[in-house]
Amino acid sequence: MSFSQDGPKFMSSERLSGFTEGEKIAIFGACYDGTTSFRPGTRRGPDAIRNASYGLETYSPEQNKELEVFLDLGNLDEVFGAPKIAHENVYHGTMEVIENGLVPFMLGGEHSLTPPSVQAVFEKHPTLFVVQFDAHADLRHEYLGEKDSHACAMRRVLDFLAGEDLLQVGIRSGTQAEFEELRSSKRLVSPDAKLFEKRLEKFKGRPVYISVDLDIFDPAIFPGTGTPEPGGIFWKDFAQLLACLQGFEIVGMDVMELSPQLDLSGCSSVLAAKVVREMLILSQ
């Protein structure tokens, strides 16, 4: 495992070996889409987000804050084929960031990469809870013969995380069995800020990992994803949901499932970059 040395950087060119006091968050890209089941291309997500970020302001009107300094470590080595090596790279990359006293922020890449990142954070923060913003339940035990598929992302998280420590926000697609589990476990949360804020009350004082599958957004504003699902949220909805997490200790994050080539307008990449900006500011 190593971080690539070339490629565009997200508003920063500093490396992990030379970060300065005051820097708290380290971004790294994970360019893998080997288990994509419909339309591939998320391996190009991290650099598309970086490129789009150059057109954004560093000030957030919603949070009334300016983006502070952070690190961009570039991308983990690109992997093709079965997910094992890609997952090992993510786990070790996340752990390297943590061991340097920084908060890991992964840009994907497909959602199957979330479990190894969460696992590394969980080992450091055993009282961790996870918030998943997503259109899909991702609770299959296996998909197309692969237990580490992007369709199994939260099932793999639940291999080590207690079920009551996962909140699944905005889910609107899955099998009947997945929805029966979501409802019976009470992990399903409507993408309504007031309801979400109420559900967060019991987690006050605990560290959180935030995972955003960008297909939570409606395809009308975010067509650039491999598995678009009608009926999603819009920007104001997301900003209000994110605001509910103010005051929590954010110890890990990811933004996944941008397939930039599926939206020739580039608007999906811009929205993804804005999501990243808001999450960076939230966690400062």
Secondary structure, DSSP 8 states (H G I E B T S, - for coil): --B-S-S--SS----GGG--TT--EEEEEE---TT-SS---GGGHHHHHHHHHTTS-SEETTTTEE----EEEEEB----SSSHHHHHHHHHHHHHHHHTT-EEEEEES-GGGHHHHHHHHHHH-TT-EEEEE-SB----S-BTTBTTSGGGHHHHHTTTS-GGGEEEES--B--HHHHHHHHHHT-EE-S-HHHHHHHHGGGTTS-EEEEEEGGGB-TTT---SSS--SS-B-HHHHHHHHHTTTTS-EEEEEEE---GGG-TTSHHHHHHHHHHHHHHHHT-
